[in-house]
């Protein structure tokens, strides 16, 4: 399939960053990037125009990255906590979504586009999580997120609770068997090595 050379006017995931000149499939450029204004064709006839636009875009991208770096430094101490109705096993009656996280940021004075919040699936259980926020193509903020049941409690899952209450195994009784197995393996090892050496010599 034919490729075409374009200048990216915006950051495009898996393609490139603003101001970069890249080659993409002609259909992708024609049907999506060019109509949306995300890119412009880079041809021999508009080299001068492309270079001027590219310089302006790179300057703008550098300013945006510096702003994102400063924002990340300012937000690095932020932690988010959500209280939700939950069952005894910690399963939420609902979920925590990227929209909820964006609103939590807004409550702390930060306007974060929910599309920049990397959350593949909504959070549906209590627990501690780390949610990434892409402030810029090259700047990602990791935010600790804690989800508790209403009242601030963290329900203990049944399997964990059962494991915690189970009596500890008696180490003294198991020790001799382990020791005997170790001795047997030690005695057999030289014989196995000898067989391997003989096979190599025969070859």
C-alpha positions as CSV (number, residue, x, y, z in Angstrom):
1,X,0.0,0.0,0.0
2,X,1.3,3.5,-0.9
3,X,2.7,5.8,1.7
4,X,2.6,9.5,1.9
5,X,4.8,12.0,3.7
6,X,3.0,14.4,6.1
7,X,3.8,17.1,8.7
8,X,2.0,16.4,12.0
9,X,0.2,19.3,13.5
10,X,-0.9,17.4,16.6
11,X,0.5,14.5,18.6
12,X,-0.9,11.3,17.2
13,X,-0.6,8.1,19.2
14,X,1.7,5.5,17.6
15,X,2.4,7.9,14.7
16,X,4.5,10.8,16.0
17,X,4.6,14.1,17.8
18,X,3.6,17.6,16.7
19,X,6.1,19.1,14.3
20,X,7.4,15.7,13.1
21,X,7.6,14.8,9.4
22,X,6.6,11.2,9.0
23,X,5.4,8.7,6.4
24,X,2.0,7.0,6.9
25,X,-0.4,5.0,4.8
26,X,-2.0,7.2,2.1
27,X,-5.5,6.1,3.1
28,X,-5.0,6.9,6.8
29,X,-3.7,10.4,5.8
30,X,-6.4,11.0,3.2
31,X,-9.4,9.7,5.3
32,X,-8.4,10.8,8.8
33,X,-5.3,13.0,9.4
34,X,-5.8,15.6,6.7
35,X,-9.6,16.1,7.0
36,X,-9.3,16.5,10.8
37,X,-6.5,19.1,10.4
38,X,-4.1,16.9,12.3
39,X,-1.5,17.0,9.5
40,X,-0.6,18.6,6.2
41,X,1.0,17.0,3.1
42,X,4.7,17.4,2.8
43,X,5.6,17.7,-0.9
44,X,8.5,19.0,-2.9
45,X,6.3,22.0,-3.9
46,X,5.7,23.2,-0.3
47,X,9.0,22.5,1.3
48,X,9.6,26.1,2.4
49,X,6.0,26.4,3.8
50,X,6.4,23.0,5.6
51,X,9.7,24.1,7.2
52,X,8.2,27.3,8.5
53,X,5.2,25.6,9.9
54,X,7.4,22.9,11.4
55,X,9.5,25.4,13.2
56,X,6.5,27.1,14.8
57,X,5.0,23.7,15.8
58,X,8.3,22.5,17.4
59,X,8.5,25.7,19.4
60,X,4.9,25.3,20.6
61,X,5.6,21.6,21.4
62,X,8.6,22.6,23.5
63,X,6.6,25.1,25.5
64,X,3.8,22.6,26.1
65,X,6.3,20.0,27.3
66,X,7.9,22.5,29.7
67,X,4.5,23.4,31.0
68,X,3.7,19.7,31.5
69,X,6.9,19.1,33.3
70,X,6.1,21.9,35.7
71,X,2.6,20.6,36.2
72,X,3.9,17.1,37.0
73,X,6.2,18.5,39.6
74,X,3.4,20.4,41.2
75,X,1.0,17.4,41.2
76,X,3.5,14.7,42.3
77,X,2.3,14.7,45.9
78,X,-1.4,14.3,45.0
79,X,-3.3,11.2,46.1
80,X,-6.9,10.5,45.4
81,X,-9.4,8.6,47.7
82,X,-12.8,7.4,46.8
83,X,-15.5,6.0,49.1
84,X,-18.1,3.7,47.5
85,X,-20.8,1.3,48.6
86,X,-19.2,-2.2,48.6
87,X,-20.0,-5.7,49.6
88,X,-18.2,-7.8,52.2
89,X,-15.6,-9.0,49.6
90,X,-14.8,-5.5,48.4
91,X,-16.8,-5.6,45.2
92,X,-18.2,-2.1,44.5
93,X,-21.9,-1.4,43.9
94,X,-20.8,0.7,41.0
95,X,-17.3,1.8,39.9
96,X,-14.7,4.5,39.8
97,X,-14.3,5.9,36.3
98,X,-11.9,8.2,34.5
99,X,-14.7,10.9,34.8
100,X,-14.7,10.4,38.6
101,X,-10.9,10.8,38.7
102,X,-11.1,14.0,36.5
103,X,-13.7,15.4,38.9
104,X,-11.5,14.5,41.9
105,X,-8.7,16.5,40.2
106,X,-11.0,19.4,39.6
107,X,-11.9,19.4,43.3
108,X,-8.2,19.9,44.1
109,X,-7.9,22.7,41.6
110,X,-6.6,20.9,38.5
111,X,-8.4,20.7,35.2
112,X,-7.4,17.4,33.6
113,X,-9.1,16.1,30.5
114,X,-10.5,12.7,31.2
115,X,-9.0,11.4,27.9
116,X,-5.6,12.0,29.4
117,X,-6.4,9.6,32.3
118,X,-5.1,6.1,31.4
119,X,-7.7,3.8,32.8
120,X,-8.3,0.7,30.6
121,X,-11.2,-0.5,32.8
122,X,-13.2,1.2,35.5
123,X,-12.2,0.3,39.1
124,X,-14.8,-2.1,40.5
125,X,-13.1,-3.3,43.8
126,X,-11.8,-1.6,46.9
127,X,-8.0,-1.4,47.1
128,X,-5.0,0.7,46.2
129,X,-4.2,1.5,42.6
130,X,-1.8,3.6,40.5
131,X,-3.4,5.6,37.7
132,X,-1.3,7.2,35.0
133,X,-2.2,10.7,33.6
134,X,-0.6,11.7,30.3
135,X,0.1,15.4,30.8
136,X,2.0,15.4,27.5
137,X,3.2,12.8,25.0
138,X,6.5,12.6,26.9
139,X,5.3,13.4,30.4
140,X,3.3,10.9,32.5
141,X,2.2,11.4,36.1
142,X,1.5,8.4,38.3
143,X,-1.2,9.1,40.8
144,X,-2.0,6.8,43.9
145,X,-5.7,6.1,44.1
146,X,-7.3,4.4,47.1
147,X,-10.9,3.1,46.9
148,X,-12.5,2.2,50.2
149,X,-16.0,1.1,51.3
150,X,-18.2,3.8,52.8
151,X,-16.9,4.7,56.2
152,X,-13.3,4.4,55.0
153,X,-13.1,0.7,55.6
154,X,-11.2,-1.7,53.3
155,X,-13.2,-5.0,53.3
156,X,-11.0,-8.2,53.6
157,X,-11.7,-10.7,50.9
158,X,-12.9,-14.1,52.1
159,X,-10.0,-16.1,50.7
160,X,-7.5,-13.7,52.3
161,X,-9.3,-13.8,55.6
162,X,-9.5,-17.6,55.6
163,X,-5.8,-17.8,54.9
164,X,-5.0,-15.5,57.7
165,X,-7.1,-17.5,60.2
166,X,-5.7,-20.9,59.2
167,X,-3.2,-22.5,61.7
168,X,0.4,-22.2,60.8
169,X,2.0,-25.4,59.5
170,X,4.4,-27.3,61.9
171,X,7.8,-26.7,60.4
172,X,9.6,-29.1,62.7
173,X,7.7,-32.2,61.4
174,X,8.3,-31.4,57.7
175,X,12.0,-30.6,58.2
176,X,13.4,-34.2,58.3
177,X,11.6,-35.2,55.0
178,X,13.1,-32.1,53.3
179,X,16.5,-33.0,54.6
180,X,16.3,-36.6,53.4
181,X,15.2,-35.5,49.9
182,X,18.1,-33.0,49.7
183,X,20.6,-35.8,50.7
184,X,19.2,-38.2,48.1
185,X,19.4,-35.5,45.4
186,X,23.0,-34.8,46.4
187,X,24.0,-38.5,46.2
188,X,22.4,-38.9,42.7
189,X,23.9,-35.8,41.2
190,X,27.5,-37.1,40.6
191,X,26.1,-40.3,39.0
192,X,24.0,-38.2,36.5
193,X,27.0,-36.0,35.7
194,X,29.2,-39.1,35.1
195,X,26.7,-40.5,32.6
196,X,26.6,-37.2,30.8
197,X,30.4,-37.1,30.5
198,X,30.5,-40.7,29.2
199,X,27.9,-39.8,26.5
200,X,29.9,-36.8,25.4
201,X,33.1,-39.0,25.3
202,X,31.3,-41.6,23.2
203,X,30.2,-39.0,20.7
